[in-house]
Amino acid sequence: MYISGQQKLTLIDFPGHLATTIFTSGCNFRCPFCHNPELAMGRIEKISSSEPESETNFFKFLSARKGKIEGVCITGGEPTLQPGLIDFIKKIKTYGFFVKLDTNGTKPDVLKYLLDLKLLDFVAMDIKNSPEKYSETVGVKVDIEKIKTSVELIKNSFIDYEFRTTVVPGIHDYSDFLAIANWLSGSRAYYLQEFRDVVILDDNLRKKIKNKKINLEKIKQAIEHNFQKMGIRS
């Protein structure tokens, strides 16, 4: 599996664990608000100053970090598009590390396989919008039933998980979150993530969102009773 970059130490990506985060390249969504456009488009050559890591170098790194870090976060892009993902995670587990997977939920077959084999310890799934507005939001035609299947797989798993939505004024409105809350009701954890207009995939979005605001705290107060835990991330 090709690793496009690595953050060697993270204190926040894997709740409860010191971890390293690896980035995979390529995504099947084209969300205009994506904050990693080079990864999404599969054009990445490096992340910051980190040269692309081979699997061999990565596992040398893990061997040297035993007892110092506890987990590996795999993010993207969309990791479940990687043909070598399953074997890669199997190998990580043989080294004794916990694994967290970030996903958009479009590959429930891959997710089910990983869950059935108990290869995951945490899953974070991005919820892009209410089911009715999914394709419009992500910029491609989406099989929403696959997204819903992934949600149910995660909710019915016995591992830690969270769902999260990046809230974008001009794309999301208050009613969208009422629909999302109804859809995800009973979930263990749901987070609203504040959109930051820094690096995005589609610069035309800047015109659409100009001078528009959405109150995340108001949304949280209206829907938090649907979840065991809910928060706002800036």
Residue pairs with C-beta under 8 A, 6 or more apart in sequence:
1 24
1 55
1 82
1 83
1 84
1 85
1 87
1 88
2 24
2 25
2 52
2 82
3 22
3 23
3 24
3 52
3 53
3 54
3 55
3 58
4 23
4 24
4 25
4 39
4 44
4 45
4 46
4 47
4 52
4 77
5 22
5 23
5 44
5 46
5 47
5 48
5 50
5 52
5 53
6 20
6 21
6 22
6 23
6 47
6 50
6 53
6 58
6 61
7 13
7 20
7 21
7 22
7 23
7 47
7 50
8 20
8 61
9 18
9 19
9 20
9 69
10 18
10 19
10 20
10 21
10 73
11 18
13 19
13 21
13 73
13 75
13 100
14 21
14 70
14 71
14 73
14 98
14 100
14 122
15 122
15 160
15 162
16 160
17 69
17 70
17 71
17 98
17 100
18 68
18 69
18 70
18 71
19 69
19 70
19 71
19 72
19 73
19 98
19 100
20 61
20 62
20 65
20 69
20 71
20 72
20 73
21 72
21 73
21 74
21 75
22 53
22 58
22 72
22 73
22 74
22 75
23 36
23 39
23 44
23 47
23 75
23 76
23 77
24 39
24 74
24 75
24 76
24 77
24 78
24 79
24 81
24 82
24 85
25 39
25 42
25 43
25 44
25 76
25 77
26 39
26 40
26 41
26 42
26 76
26 77
26 78
26 81
26 82
27 34
27 39
27 40
27 41
27 42
27 76
27 77
27 78
27 81
27 104
28 78
28 81
28 104
28 106
28 140
29 40
29 78
29 104
29 106
29 128
29 138
29 139
29 140
29 142
30 40
30 138
30 139
30 140
30 201
30 202
31 40
31 128
31 137
31 138
31 139
31 201
32 139
32 171
32 200
32 201
32 202
32 204
32 205
33 166
33 168
33 171
33 195
33 200
33 201
33 202
33 205
34 40
34 200
34 201
35 196
35 198
35 199
35 200
36 76
36 77
36 199
37 199
37 200
37 201
38 44
39 76
39 77
40 76
40 77
40 201
41 201
42 77
44 77
45 52
46 52
53 61
55 88
59 91
59 95
62 72
62 92
62 95
62 97
63 95
66 95
66 96
69 97
70 97
70 98
71 97
71 98
71 99
71 100
71 121
71 122
72 92
72 97
72 98
72 99
72 100
73 100
73 102
74 85
74 89
74 99
74 100
74 101
74 102
75 102
76 102
78 103
78 104
78 106
78 107
79 85
79 101
79 102
79 103
80 101
80 103
80 106
80 107
80 110
80 111
81 107
82 88
85 110
86 110
86 113
86 114
86 119
89 99
89 101
89 114
89 119
89 120
90 117
90 119
92 99
93 99
93 119
98 121
98 122
99 119
99 120
99 121
99 122
100 120
100 121
100 122
100 123
100 124
101 111
101 114
101 120
101 122
101 123
101 124
102 123
102 124
102 125
102 126
103 111
103 123
103 124
103 125
103 126
103 150
104 125
104 126
104 128
104 138
104 147
105 111
105 125
105 126
105 146
105 147
105 150
105 151
106 142
106 143
106 146
106 147
106 150
107 146
107 150
108 146
108 149
108 150
108 153
111 123
111 150
111 153
111 154
112 153
114 120
115 123
115 153
115 157
115 159
120 157
120 159
121 159
121 160
122 159
122 160
122 161
123 154
123 157
123 159
123 160
123 161
123 162
124 161
124 162
124 163
124 164
125 150
125 151
125 154
125 161
125 162
125 163
125 164
126 163
126 164
126 165
126 166
127 151
127 163
127 164
127 165
127 180
127 184
127 190
128 134
128 137
128 138
128 165
129 136
129 137
129 138
129 165
129 171
129 172
129 176
129 180
130 175
130 176
130 179
130 180
130 183
131 144
131 147
131 148
131 179
131 183
132 179
133 176
134 142
134 144
134 147
135 141
135 142
135 144
137 171
139 202
148 183
151 163
151 183
151 184
154 161
154 163
155 161
155 184
155 186
155 187
155 188
160 188
161 187
161 188
161 189
162 188
162 189
162 190
162 191
163 184
163 187
163 189
163 190
163 191
164 190
164 191
164 192
164 193
164 233
165 172
165 177
165 180
165 190
165 191
165 192
165 193
166 193
166 194
166 195
167 192
167 193
167 194
167 195
167 214
167 216
167 219
168 195
168 205
168 209
169 195
169 209
169 212
169 213
169 214
170 205
170 208
170 209
170 212
171 205
171 208
171 209
172 214
173 214
174 214
174 218
174 219
174 222
177 192
177 219
177 222
177 223
178 222
178 223
180 223
181 190
181 222
181 223
181 226
181 227
182 226
184 190
184 226
184 227
185 226
185 227
186 226
186 227
186 228
187 226
187 227
187 228
188 227
188 228
188 229
189 227
189 228
189 229
189 230
189 231
190 226
190 227
190 229
190 230
191 230
191 231
191 232
191 233
192 216
192 219
192 220
192 230
192 231
192 232
192 233
193 232
193 233
194 216
194 232
194 233
194 234
195 209
197 206
197 209
200 206
216 232
217 232
220 230
220 231
220 232
223 230
224 230
